[in-house]
Amino acid sequence: MLQILFMYALSTFPLTSALLYYTQPLFLLGTRMTIAGLLLLSYSALRKRFLVNRDHMWLYGQIILFAIFIPYCLRYWGLQHAPAQRAYLLYNLGPVVTYLMTIFLAIEIMNWKKSVAIVLSMIGFIFYIDAPLNAYLYPSFGLPEIALILSVICFSYGWIVIRKLITQLHYSATMVNGIAMLGGGSLGLCATALFETYPLVTDTIQFMVGLIALILISNCYVHNLYASLLKSYSLTFLQLGSLLAPLMSRSVYIALGHEQLTSAFCVSILLIITGFLIYYWQDRKQESVTTESVKA
């Protein structure tokens, strides 16, 4: 549990948004993922864990497309063009989409307590954003919002495939992430050459500093920890934990006196943590029942 909290305390959403001021979406995707993929695969090769069964290549093709290339292209473009509050809400719909998708694919079983937990957490997140209703409704939905929703759907599916590679086929998290990132990043660089215009970077120093920090924190540490935790926790539960990230960041600002504690933030904390704990208890309960039935 503490690993999950620490992982989401290292949220890189603000850093990613800041980098998009200095570069273009496809170039950011290409450079970030290609460099990270090379680093992770080099580490896997040194540990002699770089081995892929030919029968599983189609699964690796899916994670390159659905866990990296398509969702990040759509996400970066959508974040640049969608209204801020609406973009932030859509960006964090992962728990809902993953829960519905895992039920549809028979990975999880529909559970009313889990459903209530997710609803509570999402309502809490809306309180956290603390935006007026018209921020979500007006102007009408356009292509940027659709891009963000499709990004979440693709990302959720991609991580379902990654979960299969790690938990069922027993590949290392580092190698799986490395192949996905290198493949997705290479496609991103190809797309950059076709669709983006020069100059690709407006401030080289700011871009390089931010890019190095993003790769080390997000790609090399958080992504691999996230993949490793799939052996112990459900994908939906890990996605639900992502809603805790902004709470922890904002709590630090409040503790330092840079922001005021509001009633909306208190309600948000109460609802999100309650939903998170309910889902955790239900996951543990179902896991214990499954273990007992296997033993029997």
CYANA upper distance limits for C-alpha pairs under 8 A (distance plus 0.5 A):
  1 MET  CA      5 LEU  CA      7.07
  2 LEU  CA      6 PHE  CA      6.61
  3 GLN  CA      7 MET  CA      6.48
  4 ILE  CA      8 TYR  CA      6.84
  4 ILE  CA    238 LEU  CA      7.97
  4 ILE  CA    241 GLY  CA      7.53
  5 LEU  CA      9 ALA  CA      6.61
  5 LEU  CA    241 GLY  CA      8.01
  5 LEU  CA    244 LEU  CA      8.07
  5 LEU  CA    245 ALA  CA      8.37
  6 PHE  CA     10 LEU  CA      7.26
  7 MET  CA     11 SER  CA      8.07
  7 MET  CA    222 VAL  CA      6.53
  7 MET  CA    225 LEU  CA      8.04
  7 MET  CA    226 TYR  CA      8.28
  8 TYR  CA    241 GLY  CA      7.74
  8 TYR  CA    242 SER  CA      6.54
  8 TYR  CA    244 LEU  CA      7.27
  8 TYR  CA    245 ALA  CA      5.23
  9 ALA  CA    244 LEU  CA      8.45
  9 ALA  CA    245 ALA  CA      5.86
  9 ALA  CA    248 MET  CA      6.65
  9 ALA  CA    249 SER  CA      7.32
 10 LEU  CA    217 ILE  CA      7.79
 10 LEU  CA    218 SER  CA      8.39
 10 LEU  CA    222 VAL  CA      8.27
 10 LEU  CA    245 ALA  CA      8.01
 11 SER  CA    218 SER  CA      8.44
 11 SER  CA    245 ALA  CA      6.43
 11 SER  CA    246 PRO  CA      8.08
 12 THR  CA     16 THR  CA      6.65
 12 THR  CA    214 LEU  CA      7.31
 12 THR  CA    217 ILE  CA      8.29
 12 THR  CA    218 SER  CA      7.20
 13 PHE  CA     17 SER  CA      6.73
 14 PRO  CA     18 ALA  CA      6.62
 15 LEU  CA     19 LEU  CA      6.72
 15 LEU  CA    210 GLY  CA      7.41
 15 LEU  CA    214 LEU  CA      7.60
 16 THR  CA     20 LEU  CA      7.07
 16 THR  CA    214 LEU  CA      7.93
 17 SER  CA     21 TYR  CA      7.80
 17 SER  CA     79 LEU  CA      8.04
 18 ALA  CA     22 TYR  CA      8.03
 19 LEU  CA     23 THR  CA      6.99
 19 LEU  CA     28 LEU  CA      8.40
 19 LEU  CA    207 PHE  CA      6.72
 19 LEU  CA    210 GLY  CA      7.09
 19 LEU  CA    211 LEU  CA      8.01
 20 LEU  CA     24 GLN  CA      6.67
 20 LEU  CA     25 PRO  CA      7.07
 20 LEU  CA     28 LEU  CA      8.09
 20 LEU  CA     76 TYR  CA      8.18
 20 LEU  CA     80 GLN  CA      8.10
 22 TYR  CA    201 VAL  CA      6.07
 22 TYR  CA    202 THR  CA      5.59
 22 TYR  CA    203 ASP  CA      6.23
 22 TYR  CA    204 THR  CA      8.36
 22 TYR  CA    206 GLN  CA      8.02
 22 TYR  CA    207 PHE  CA      6.61
 23 THR  CA     27 PHE  CA      7.51
 23 THR  CA     28 LEU  CA      7.08
 23 THR  CA    200 LEU  CA      6.06
 23 THR  CA    201 VAL  CA      4.98
 23 THR  CA    202 THR  CA      6.77
 23 THR  CA    207 PHE  CA      7.90
 24 GLN  CA     28 LEU  CA      6.68
 24 GLN  CA    196 GLU  CA      7.87
 24 GLN  CA    200 LEU  CA      6.54
 24 GLN  CA    201 VAL  CA      7.72
 25 PRO  CA     29 LEU  CA      6.73
 25 PRO  CA     73 CYS  CA      7.17
 25 PRO  CA     76 TYR  CA      5.87
 25 PRO  CA     77 TRP  CA      6.67
 26 LEU  CA     30 GLY  CA      6.51
 26 LEU  CA     73 CYS  CA      6.76
 26 LEU  CA     76 TYR  CA      8.46
 26 LEU  CA    188 GLY  CA      5.92
 26 LEU  CA    189 LEU  CA      7.37
 26 LEU  CA    191 ALA  CA      7.14
 26 LEU  CA    192 THR  CA      5.87
 26 LEU  CA    196 GLU  CA      7.97
 27 PHE  CA     31 THR  CA      6.51
 27 PHE  CA    188 GLY  CA      7.14
 27 PHE  CA    189 LEU  CA      6.65
 27 PHE  CA    192 THR  CA      6.12
 27 PHE  CA    196 GLU  CA      8.50
 27 PHE  CA    200 LEU  CA      7.45
 28 LEU  CA     32 ARG  CA      6.33
 29 LEU  CA     33 MET  CA      6.42
 29 LEU  CA     69 PHE  CA      8.25
 29 LEU  CA     72 TYR  CA      7.25
 29 LEU  CA     73 CYS  CA      7.59
 29 LEU  CA    185 GLY  CA      6.52
 29 LEU  CA    188 GLY  CA      6.30
 29 LEU  CA    189 LEU  CA      8.23
 30 GLY  CA     34 THR  CA      6.34
 30 GLY  CA    184 GLY  CA      7.82
 30 GLY  CA    185 GLY  CA      4.52
 30 GLY  CA    186 SER  CA      6.48
 30 GLY  CA    187 LEU  CA      7.50
 30 GLY  CA    188 GLY  CA      4.70
 30 GLY  CA    189 LEU  CA      5.07
 30 GLY  CA    192 THR  CA      8.19
 31 THR  CA     35 ILE  CA      6.57
 31 THR  CA    185 GLY  CA      6.99
 31 THR  CA    188 GLY  CA      8.45
 31 THR  CA    189 LEU  CA      7.61
 32 ARG  CA     36 ALA  CA      6.65
 32 ARG  CA    185 GLY  CA      7.49
 32 ARG  CA    211 LEU  CA      7.19
 32 ARG  CA    214 LEU  CA      8.42
 32 ARG  CA    215 ILE  CA      6.85
 33 MET  CA     37 GLY  CA      6.27
 33 MET  CA    181 MET  CA      5.25
 33 MET  CA    182 LEU  CA      6.35
 33 MET  CA    184 GLY  CA      7.18
 33 MET  CA    185 GLY  CA      4.92
 33 MET  CA    186 SER  CA      8.35
 33 MET  CA    215 ILE  CA      8.46
 33 MET  CA    219 ASN  CA      8.34
 34 THR  CA     38 LEU  CA      6.70
 34 THR  CA    181 MET  CA      6.65
 34 THR  CA    182 LEU  CA      5.08
 34 THR  CA    183 GLY  CA      7.96
 34 THR  CA    184 GLY  CA      7.99
 34 THR  CA    185 GLY  CA      4.92
 34 THR  CA    186 SER  CA      6.54
 35 ILE  CA     39 LEU  CA      6.82
 35 ILE  CA    182 LEU  CA      7.93
 35 ILE  CA    215 ILE  CA      8.39
 36 ALA  CA     40 LEU  CA      6.72
 36 ALA  CA    178 GLY  CA      7.59
 36 ALA  CA    181 MET  CA      7.17
 36 ALA  CA    182 LEU  CA      7.72
 36 ALA  CA    215 ILE  CA      6.51
 36 ALA  CA    219 ASN  CA      6.65
 36 ALA  CA    220 CYS  CA      7.23
 37 GLY  CA     41 LEU  CA      6.54
 37 GLY  CA    177 ASN  CA      7.65
 37 GLY  CA    178 GLY  CA      4.65
 37 GLY  CA    179 ILE  CA      6.78
 37 GLY  CA    180 ALA  CA      7.81
 37 GLY  CA    181 MET  CA      5.21
 37 GLY  CA    182 LEU  CA      4.73
 37 GLY  CA    183 GLY  CA      8.40
 37 GLY  CA    185 GLY  CA      8.32
 38 LEU  CA     42 SER  CA      6.47
 38 LEU  CA    178 GLY  CA      7.26
 38 LEU  CA    182 LEU  CA      6.87
 39 LEU  CA     43 TYR  CA      6.81
 39 LEU  CA    178 GLY  CA      8.05
 40 LEU  CA     44 SER  CA      6.74
 40 LEU  CA    174 THR  CA      6.37
 40 LEU  CA    175 MET  CA      7.14
 40 LEU  CA    177 ASN  CA      7.90
 40 LEU  CA    178 GLY  CA      5.41
 40 LEU  CA    220 CYS  CA      7.51
 41 LEU  CA     45 ALA  CA      6.54
 41 LEU  CA     50 PHE  CA      7.92
 41 LEU  CA    174 THR  CA      7.71
 41 LEU  CA    175 MET  CA      6.34
 41 LEU  CA    178 GLY  CA      5.65
 41 LEU  CA    179 ILE  CA      7.57
 42 SER  CA     46 LEU  CA      6.74
 43 TYR  CA     47 ARG  CA      6.92
 43 TYR  CA    174 THR  CA      8.39
 44 SER  CA     48 LYS  CA      6.59
 44 SER  CA     49 ARG  CA      5.68
 44 SER  CA     50 PHE  CA      6.15
 44 SER  CA    174 THR  CA      7.00
 44 SER  CA    175 MET  CA      6.30
 45 ALA  CA     49 ARG  CA      6.42
 45 ALA  CA     50 PHE  CA      5.83
 49 ARG  CA    172 SER  CA      7.72
 49 ARG  CA    175 MET  CA      7.75
 50 PHE  CA    175 MET  CA      6.98
 52 VAL  CA     56 HIS  CA      7.66
 52 VAL  CA     57 MET  CA      7.96
 53 ASN  CA     57 MET  CA      7.47
 56 HIS  CA     60 TYR  CA      7.19
 57 MET  CA     61 GLY  CA      6.70
 58 TRP  CA     62 GLN  CA      6.82
 59 LEU  CA     63 ILE  CA      7.01
 59 LEU  CA    161 VAL  CA      7.29
 59 LEU  CA    165 LEU  CA      8.33
 60 TYR  CA     64 ILE  CA      6.73
 60 TYR  CA    176 VAL  CA      8.30
 60 TYR  CA    179 ILE  CA      7.89
 60 TYR  CA    180 ALA  CA      7.37
 61 GLY  CA     65 LEU  CA      6.93
 62 GLN  CA     66 PHE  CA      6.25
 62 GLN  CA     67 ALA  CA      8.08
 62 GLN  CA    158 GLY  CA      7.29
 62 GLN  CA    161 VAL  CA      7.99
 63 ILE  CA     67 ALA  CA      5.26
 63 ILE  CA     68 ILE  CA      7.26
 63 ILE  CA    158 GLY  CA      5.52
 63 ILE  CA    159 TRP  CA      7.89
 63 ILE  CA    161 VAL  CA      7.09
 63 ILE  CA    162 ILE  CA      7.19
 63 ILE  CA    180 ALA  CA      6.23
 64 ILE  CA     68 ILE  CA      5.99
 64 ILE  CA     69 PHE  CA      6.71
 64 ILE  CA    179 ILE  CA      7.90
 64 ILE  CA    180 ALA  CA      4.94
 64 ILE  CA    181 MET  CA      7.34
 64 ILE  CA    183 GLY  CA      6.02
 64 ILE  CA    184 GLY  CA      5.49
 65 LEU  CA     69 PHE  CA      5.46
 65 LEU  CA     70 ILE  CA      6.12
 65 LEU  CA    158 GLY  CA      8.30
 65 LEU  CA    184 GLY  CA      6.96
 66 PHE  CA     70 ILE  CA      6.15
 66 PHE  CA     71 PRO  CA      6.83
 66 PHE  CA    154 CYS  CA      5.48
 66 PHE  CA    155 PHE  CA      6.28
 66 PHE  CA    157 TYR  CA      7.18
 66 PHE  CA    158 GLY  CA      5.16
 67 ALA  CA     71 PRO  CA      7.00
 67 ALA  CA    154 CYS  CA      7.08
 67 ALA  CA    155 PHE  CA      5.30
 67 ALA  CA    156 SER  CA      7.98
 67 ALA  CA    157 TYR  CA      7.75
 67 ALA  CA    158 GLY  CA      4.55
 67 ALA  CA    159 TRP  CA      6.61
 67 ALA  CA    180 ALA  CA      7.77
 68 ILE  CA     72 TYR  CA      6.30
 68 ILE  CA    155 PHE  CA      7.84
 68 ILE  CA    158 GLY  CA      8.33
 68 ILE  CA    180 ALA  CA      7.06
 68 ILE  CA    181 MET  CA      6.92
 68 ILE  CA    184 GLY  CA      5.78
 68 ILE  CA    185 GLY  CA      8.27
 69 PHE  CA     73 CYS  CA      6.57
 69 PHE  CA    184 GLY  CA      5.05
 69 PHE  CA    185 GLY  CA      7.48
 69 PHE  CA    187 LEU  CA      7.38
 69 PHE  CA    188 GLY  CA      7.12
 70 ILE  CA     74 LEU  CA      6.70
 70 ILE  CA    151 SER  CA      7.38
 70 ILE  CA    154 CYS  CA      7.57
 71 PRO  CA     75 ARG  CA      6.33
 71 PRO  CA    150 LEU  CA      7.71
 71 PRO  CA    151 SER  CA      4.52
 71 PRO  CA    152 VAL  CA      7.22
 71 PRO  CA    154 CYS  CA      6.22
 71 PRO  CA    155 PHE  CA      6.09
 72 TYR  CA     76 TYR  CA      6.40
 72 TYR  CA    151 SER  CA      7.40
 73 CYS  CA     77 TRP  CA      6.75
 73 CYS  CA    188 GLY  CA      8.41
 74 LEU  CA     78 GLY  CA      6.37
 74 LEU  CA    147 ALA  CA      5.59
 74 LEU  CA    148 LEU  CA      6.59
 74 LEU  CA    150 LEU  CA      7.87
 74 LEU  CA    151 SER  CA      6.00
 75 ARG  CA     79 LEU  CA      6.51
 75 ARG  CA     91 TYR  CA      8.25
 75 ARG  CA    147 ALA  CA      7.23
 75 ARG  CA    148 LEU  CA      5.85
 75 ARG  CA    151 SER  CA      6.24
 76 TYR  CA     80 GLN  CA      6.97
 77 TRP  CA     81 HIS  CA      7.15
 77 TRP  CA    144 PRO  CA      7.54
 77 TRP  CA    147 ALA  CA      8.16
 78 GLY  CA     82 ALA  CA      6.18
 78 GLY  CA     87 ALA  CA      7.89
 78 GLY  CA    143 LEU  CA      8.36
 78 GLY  CA    144 PRO  CA      4.80
 78 GLY  CA    145 GLU  CA      6.85
 78 GLY  CA    147 ALA  CA      6.20
 78 GLY  CA    148 LEU  CA      6.01
 79 LEU  CA     84 ALA  CA      8.13
 79 LEU  CA     87 ALA  CA      6.65
 79 LEU  CA    144 PRO  CA      7.92
 79 LEU  CA    148 LEU  CA      8.09
 81 HIS  CA    144 PRO  CA      6.31
 82 ALA  CA     86 ARG  CA      7.52
 82 ALA  CA     87 ALA  CA      6.08
 82 ALA  CA    144 PRO  CA      5.71
 82 ALA  CA    145 GLU  CA      6.54
 83 PRO  CA     87 ALA  CA      6.38
 83 PRO  CA    135 ALA  CA      8.32
 84 ALA  CA     88 TYR  CA      6.65
 85 GLN  CA     89 LEU  CA      6.86
 85 GLN  CA    129 ILE  CA      7.39
 85 GLN  CA    131 ALA  CA      7.40
 85 GLN  CA    135 ALA  CA      7.10
 85 GLN  CA    136 TYR  CA      7.65
 86 ARG  CA     90 LEU  CA      6.70
 86 ARG  CA    135 ALA  CA      7.14
 86 ARG  CA    136 TYR  CA      5.80
 86 ARG  CA    145 GLU  CA      8.40
 87 ALA  CA     91 TYR  CA      6.40
 87 ALA  CA    145 GLU  CA      7.35
 87 ALA  CA    148 LEU  CA      7.79
 88 TYR  CA     92 ASN  CA      6.95
 89 LEU  CA     93 LEU  CA      7.14
 89 LEU  CA    125 PHE  CA      8.37
 89 LEU  CA    126 ILE  CA      7.86
 89 LEU  CA    129 ILE  CA      8.40
 90 LEU  CA    145 GLU  CA      7.91
 90 LEU  CA    148 LEU  CA      6.80
 90 LEU  CA    149 ILE  CA      6.76
 91 TYR  CA    148 LEU  CA      6.77
 91 TYR  CA    149 ILE  CA      7.93
 91 TYR  CA    152 VAL  CA      7.37
 92 ASN  CA    242 SER  CA      8.25
 92 ASN  CA    243 LEU  CA      7.65
 93 LEU  CA     97 VAL  CA      6.87
 93 LEU  CA    149 ILE  CA      8.43
 93 LEU  CA    152 VAL  CA      7.39
 94 GLY  CA     98 THR  CA      6.34
 94 GLY  CA    152 VAL  CA      6.32
 94 GLY  CA    153 ILE  CA      8.16
 94 GLY  CA    156 SER  CA      7.27
 94 GLY  CA    239 GLN  CA      6.54
 94 GLY  CA    240 LEU  CA      8.07
 95 PRO  CA     99 TYR  CA      6.46
 95 PRO  CA    118 ILE  CA      7.64
 95 PRO  CA    236 THR  CA      6.04
 95 PRO  CA    237 PHE  CA      7.99
 95 PRO  CA    239 GLN  CA      5.45
 95 PRO  CA    240 LEU  CA      5.52
 96 VAL  CA    100 LEU  CA      6.81
 96 VAL  CA    118 ILE  CA      7.33
 97 VAL  CA    101 MET  CA      6.53
 97 VAL  CA    152 VAL  CA      7.73
 97 VAL  CA    153 ILE  CA      6.80
 97 VAL  CA    156 SER  CA      7.47
 98 THR  CA    102 THR  CA      6.45
 98 THR  CA    153 ILE  CA      8.18
 98 THR  CA    156 SER  CA      5.93
 98 THR  CA    157 TYR  CA      8.09
 98 THR  CA    235 LEU  CA      7.84
 98 THR  CA    236 THR  CA      6.12
 98 THR  CA    239 GLN  CA      8.10
 99 TYR  CA    103 ILE  CA      6.80
 99 TYR  CA    108 GLU  CA      8.30
 99 TYR  CA    236 THR  CA      5.99
100 LEU  CA    104 PHE  CA      6.68
101 MET  CA    105 LEU  CA      6.63
101 MET  CA    156 SER  CA      8.34
101 MET  CA    157 TYR  CA      8.06
102 THR  CA    106 ALA  CA      6.51
102 THR  CA    107 ILE  CA      5.42
102 THR  CA    108 GLU  CA      5.91
102 THR  CA    160 ILE  CA      8.37
103 ILE  CA    107 ILE  CA      6.40
103 ILE  CA    108 GLU  CA      5.43
103 ILE  CA    109 ILE  CA      6.22
103 ILE  CA    110 MET  CA      6.76
110 MET  CA    114 LYS  CA      8.30
110 MET  CA    115 SER  CA      8.23
111 ASN  CA    115 SER  CA      6.71
112 TRP  CA    116 VAL  CA      6.64
113 LYS  CA    117 ALA  CA      6.64
113 LYS  CA    278 ILE  CA      7.73
113 LYS  CA    279 TYR  CA      7.88
113 LYS  CA    282 GLN  CA      7.90
114 LYS  CA    118 ILE  CA      6.82
114 LYS  CA    278 ILE  CA      7.47
114 LYS  CA    279 TYR  CA      5.74
114 LYS  CA    282 GLN  CA      7.31
115 SER  CA    119 VAL  CA      6.79
116 VAL  CA    120 LEU  CA      6.57
116 VAL  CA    275 GLY  CA      7.87
117 ALA  CA    121 SER  CA      6.70
117 ALA  CA    274 THR  CA      7.76
117 ALA  CA    275 GLY  CA      4.40
117 ALA  CA    276 PHE  CA      7.12
117 ALA  CA    278 ILE  CA      6.34
117 ALA  CA    279 TYR  CA      6.28
118 ILE  CA    122 MET  CA      6.67
118 ILE  CA    240 LEU  CA      7.94
118 ILE  CA    275 GLY  CA      6.51
118 ILE  CA    276 PHE  CA      8.29
118 ILE  CA    279 TYR  CA      8.19
119 VAL  CA    123 ILE  CA      6.67
119 VAL  CA    275 GLY  CA      8.18
120 LEU  CA    124 GLY  CA      6.60
120 LEU  CA    271 LEU  CA      6.00
120 LEU  CA    272 ILE  CA      6.94
120 LEU  CA    274 THR  CA      8.02
120 LEU  CA    275 GLY  CA      5.98
121 SER  CA    125 PHE  CA      6.70
121 SER  CA    240 LEU  CA      8.28
121 SER  CA    243 LEU  CA      8.17
121 SER  CA    271 LEU  CA      6.05
121 SER  CA    272 ILE  CA      4.56
121 SER  CA    273 ILE  CA      7.81
121 SER  CA    274 THR  CA      7.96
121 SER  CA    275 GLY  CA      5.56
121 SER  CA    276 PHE  CA      7.49
122 MET  CA    126 ILE  CA      6.83
122 MET  CA    272 ILE  CA      7.74
123 ILE  CA    127 PHE  CA      6.93
123 ILE  CA    268 SER  CA      8.21
123 ILE  CA    271 LEU  CA      7.76
123 ILE  CA    272 ILE  CA      8.44
124 GLY  CA    128 TYR  CA      6.75
124 GLY  CA    267 VAL  CA      7.17
124 GLY  CA    268 SER  CA      4.60
124 GLY  CA    269 ILE  CA      7.39
124 GLY  CA    270 LEU  CA      7.99
124 GLY  CA    271 LEU  CA      5.39
124 GLY  CA    272 ILE  CA      5.74
125 PHE  CA    129 ILE  CA      6.88
125 PHE  CA    243 LEU  CA      7.45
125 PHE  CA    268 SER  CA      6.53
125 PHE  CA    272 ILE  CA      7.39
126 ILE  CA    130 ASP  CA      6.82
126 ILE  CA    131 ALA  CA      8.27
126 ILE  CA    268 SER  CA      8.17
127 PHE  CA    131 ALA  CA      8.35
127 PHE  CA    264 ALA  CA      6.00
127 PHE  CA    265 PHE  CA      7.18
127 PHE  CA    267 VAL  CA      7.42
127 PHE  CA    268 SER  CA      5.78
128 TYR  CA    247 LEU  CA      8.34
128 TYR  CA    264 ALA  CA      6.92
128 TYR  CA    265 PHE  CA      5.95
128 TYR  CA    268 SER  CA      5.74
128 TYR  CA    269 ILE  CA      8.47
130 ASP  CA    264 ALA  CA      7.16
131 ALA  CA    135 ALA  CA      6.84
132 PRO  CA    136 TYR  CA      8.19
133 LEU  CA    137 LEU  CA      7.15
134 ASN  CA    138 TYR  CA      5.80
135 ALA  CA    139 PRO  CA      8.41
137 LEU  CA    141 PHE  CA      8.21
141 PHE  CA    145 GLU  CA      6.49
141 PHE  CA    146 ILE  CA      7.92
142 GLY  CA    146 ILE  CA      6.93
143 LEU  CA    147 ALA  CA      6.47
144 PRO  CA    148 LEU  CA      6.86
145 GLU  CA    149 ILE  CA      6.86
146 ILE  CA    150 LEU  CA      6.65
147 ALA  CA    151 SER  CA      6.50
148 LEU  CA    152 VAL  CA      6.86
149 ILE  CA    153 ILE  CA      6.89
150 LEU  CA    154 CYS  CA      6.60
151 SER  CA    155 PHE  CA      6.49
152 VAL  CA    156 SER  CA      6.57
153 ILE  CA    157 TYR  CA      6.84
154 CYS  CA    158 GLY  CA      6.53
155 PHE  CA    159 TRP  CA      6.75
156 SER  CA    160 ILE  CA      6.83
157 TYR  CA    161 VAL  CA      7.01
158 GLY  CA    162 ILE  CA      6.81
159 TRP  CA    163 ARG  CA      6.46
159 TRP  CA    235 LEU  CA      8.32
160 ILE  CA    164 LYS  CA      6.95
160 ILE  CA    235 LEU  CA      7.92
161 VAL  CA    165 LEU  CA      6.89
162 ILE  CA    166 ILE  CA      6.76
162 ILE  CA    176 VAL  CA      7.65
162 ILE  CA    227 ALA  CA      8.13
163 ARG  CA    167 THR  CA      6.27
163 ARG  CA    168 GLN  CA      8.16
163 ARG  CA    227 ALA  CA      7.72
163 ARG  CA    230 LEU  CA      6.80
163 ARG  CA    235 LEU  CA      8.33
164 LYS  CA    168 GLN  CA      5.65
164 LYS  CA    169 LEU  CA      6.98
165 LEU  CA    169 LEU  CA      5.36
165 LEU  CA    170 HIS  CA      6.71
165 LEU  CA    171 TYR  CA      6.34
165 LEU  CA    176 VAL  CA      8.03
166 ILE  CA    170 HIS  CA      5.23
166 ILE  CA    171 TYR  CA      5.39
166 ILE  CA    172 SER  CA      6.74
166 ILE  CA    173 ALA  CA      6.83
166 ILE  CA    176 VAL  CA      8.22
166 ILE  CA    227 ALA  CA      8.12
166 ILE  CA    228 SER  CA      8.44
166 ILE  CA    230 LEU  CA      8.36
166 ILE  CA    231 LYS  CA      8.11
167 THR  CA    171 TYR  CA      8.27
167 THR  CA    230 LEU  CA      7.71
167 THR  CA    231 LYS  CA      6.29
171 TYR  CA    175 MET  CA      7.67
171 TYR  CA    176 VAL  CA      7.28
172 SER  CA    176 VAL  CA      6.82
173 ALA  CA    177 ASN  CA      6.54
173 ALA  CA    224 ASN  CA      6.36
173 ALA  CA    227 ALA  CA      6.12
173 ALA  CA    228 SER  CA      6.51
174 THR  CA    178 GLY  CA      6.42
174 THR  CA    224 ASN  CA      6.50
175 MET  CA    179 ILE  CA      6.66
176 VAL  CA    180 ALA  CA      6.74
177 ASN  CA    181 MET  CA      6.47
177 ASN  CA    223 HIS  CA      7.88
177 ASN  CA    224 ASN  CA      7.55
178 GLY  CA    182 LEU  CA      6.48
179 ILE  CA    183 GLY  CA      6.44
180 ALA  CA    184 GLY  CA      6.43
181 MET  CA    185 GLY  CA      6.17
182 LEU  CA    186 SER  CA      6.50
183 GLY  CA    187 LEU  CA      6.90
184 GLY  CA    188 GLY  CA      6.69
185 GLY  CA    189 LEU  CA      6.80
186 SER  CA    190 CYS  CA      6.85
187 LEU  CA    191 ALA  CA      6.63
188 GLY  CA    192 THR  CA      6.61
189 LEU  CA    193 ALA  CA      6.96
190 CYS  CA    194 LEU  CA      7.08
191 ALA  CA    195 PHE  CA      6.41
191 ALA  CA    196 GLU  CA      8.16
192 THR  CA    196 GLU  CA      5.57
192 THR  CA    197 THR  CA      8.49
196 GLU  CA    200 LEU  CA      8.08
201 VAL  CA    207 PHE  CA      7.80
203 ASP  CA    207 PHE  CA      6.56
204 THR  CA    208 MET  CA      6.53
205 ILE  CA    209 VAL  CA      6.68
206 GLN  CA    210 GLY  CA      6.64
207 PHE  CA    211 LEU  CA      6.37
208 MET  CA    212 ILE  CA      6.57
209 VAL  CA    213 ALA  CA      6.85
210 GLY  CA    214 LEU  CA      6.56
211 LEU  CA    215 ILE  CA      6.62
212 ILE  CA    216 LEU  CA      6.69
213 ALA  CA    217 ILE  CA      6.49
214 LEU  CA    218 SER  CA      5.98
214 LEU  CA    219 ASN  CA      7.57
215 ILE  CA    219 ASN  CA      5.37
215 ILE  CA    220 CYS  CA      6.66
216 LEU  CA    220 CYS  CA      5.53
216 LEU  CA    221 TYR  CA      6.92
217 ILE  CA    221 TYR  CA      5.84
217 ILE  CA    222 VAL  CA      6.74
218 SER  CA    222 VAL  CA      5.27
218 SER  CA    223 HIS  CA      6.50
219 ASN  CA    223 HIS  CA      5.71
219 ASN  CA    224 ASN  CA      7.77
220 CYS  CA    224 ASN  CA      6.87
221 TYR  CA    225 LEU  CA      6.61
222 VAL  CA    226 TYR  CA      6.42
223 HIS  CA    227 ALA  CA      6.67
224 ASN  CA    228 SER  CA      6.60
225 LEU  CA    229 LEU  CA      6.63
226 TYR  CA    230 LEU  CA      7.21
226 TYR  CA    238 LEU  CA      8.21
227 ALA  CA    231 LYS  CA      8.38
228 SER  CA    232 SER  CA      8.49
229 LEU  CA    233 TYR  CA      6.53
230 LEU  CA    234 SER  CA      6.68
230 LEU  CA    235 LEU  CA      6.88
233 TYR  CA    237 PHE  CA      7.17
233 TYR  CA    238 LEU  CA      7.42
233 TYR  CA    283 ASP  CA      8.28
234 SER  CA    238 LEU  CA      7.02
234 SER  CA    283 ASP  CA      7.89
235 LEU  CA    239 GLN  CA      6.72
236 THR  CA    240 LEU  CA      6.58
237 PHE  CA    241 GLY  CA      6.82
237 PHE  CA    276 PHE  CA      8.11
237 PHE  CA    279 TYR  CA      7.26
237 PHE  CA    280 TYR  CA      7.37
237 PHE  CA    283 ASP  CA      8.49
238 LEU  CA    242 SER  CA      7.39
239 GLN  CA    243 LEU  CA      8.24
240 LEU  CA    244 LEU  CA      8.40
240 LEU  CA    276 PHE  CA      7.12
241 GLY  CA    245 ALA  CA      7.99
241 GLY  CA    276 PHE  CA      7.31
243 LEU  CA    247 LEU  CA      7.92
243 LEU  CA    272 ILE  CA      7.76
244 LEU  CA    248 MET  CA      6.81
244 LEU  CA    272 ILE  CA      7.77
244 LEU  CA    273 ILE  CA      8.23
245 ALA  CA    249 SER  CA      6.91
246 PRO  CA    250 ARG  CA      6.52
247 LEU  CA    251 SER  CA      6.49
247 LEU  CA    269 ILE  CA      7.50
248 MET  CA    252 VAL  CA      7.00
249 SER  CA    253 TYR  CA      7.32
250 ARG  CA    254 ILE  CA      6.76
250 ARG  CA    259 GLU  CA      8.49
251 SER  CA    255 ALA  CA      6.54
252 VAL  CA    256 LEU  CA      6.70
253 TYR  CA    257 GLY  CA      6.74
253 TYR  CA    258 HIS  CA      5.68
253 TYR  CA    259 GLU  CA      6.27
254 ILE  CA    258 HIS  CA      6.24
254 ILE  CA    259 GLU  CA      5.22
254 ILE  CA    260 GLN  CA      6.35
254 ILE  CA    261 LEU  CA      6.82
261 LEU  CA    265 PHE  CA      7.31
261 LEU  CA    266 CYS  CA      8.10
262 THR  CA    266 CYS  CA      7.00
263 SER  CA    267 VAL  CA      6.76
264 ALA  CA    268 SER  CA      6.60
265 PHE  CA    269 ILE  CA      6.71
266 CYS  CA    270 LEU  CA      6.77
267 VAL  CA    271 LEU  CA      6.67
268 SER  CA    272 ILE  CA      6.53
269 ILE  CA    273 ILE  CA      6.43
270 LEU  CA    274 THR  CA      6.48
271 LEU  CA    275 GLY  CA      6.59
272 ILE  CA    276 PHE  CA      6.53
273 ILE  CA    277 LEU  CA      6.60
274 THR  CA    278 ILE  CA      6.65
275 GLY  CA    279 TYR  CA      6.66
276 PHE  CA    280 TYR  CA      6.70
277 LEU  CA    281 TRP  CA      6.64
278 ILE  CA    282 GLN  CA      6.74
279 TYR  CA    283 ASP  CA      6.60
280 TYR  CA    284 ARG  CA      6.72
281 TRP  CA    285 LYS  CA      6.54
282 GLN  CA    286 GLN  CA      6.62
283 ASP  CA    287 GLU  CA      6.59
284 ARG  CA    288 SER  CA      6.68
285 LYS  CA    289 VAL  CA      6.81
286 GLN  CA    290 THR  CA      6.64
287 GLU  CA    291 THR  CA      6.63
288 SER  CA    292 GLU  CA      6.67
289 VAL  CA    293 SER  CA      6.71
290 THR  CA    294 VAL  CA      6.72
291 THR  CA    295 LYS  CA      6.81
292 GLU  CA    296 ALA  CA      6.66
